[in-house]
Amino acid sequence: MATWQLTIDCDNPTRMVQFWAPVLDYAVQPPPEGFATMNDYYRSLGVPDDELDLDGDGTDRIFDPSGTSPPIWFQPVPERKSVKNRLHIDVFPTGRDRTLTLDERRRIVEARVEELIGLGASVLRRFPDDFEGDDVANYGVTMLDPEGNEFCVG
């Protein structure tokens, strides 16, 4: 059982759940027993409709089915993202295998980047491609999720 969760402020929790669940191999958290939707559950707690996702069913949480990583709650907030994240997620399609050659690492990372673009992400920059220097033994891509939050793929 997780003793903490990661909470991410956002504009559209449903969109964030649809993006991040497959990125992290997480599952969508169903509503608690006895409730058809998360909105129904939140209403039972007294949350007013103007604070609910009325365009959807209130789905706003994902969890690691293996139970090894913390759950994530996408909390709707009225303000939009305006500055660089102070915290971000790193995605490791290479498994952090340090024996991979730079070409192998680049191929694996770029394949995952293409999948993430298909889910709604965009590329912000590539390392080392967008940086100067000849002695680079790593490769990674900084991306933006559908709401502009930075995350890294490497």
Secondary structure by P-SEA (a helix, b strand, c coil): cccbbbbbbbccaaaaaacccccccccccccccccccaaaaaaaacccccccccccccccccccccccbbbbbbccccccccccccbbbbbbcccccccccaaaaaaaaaaaaaaaaaaccccccccccccccccccbbbbbbbcccbbbbbcc
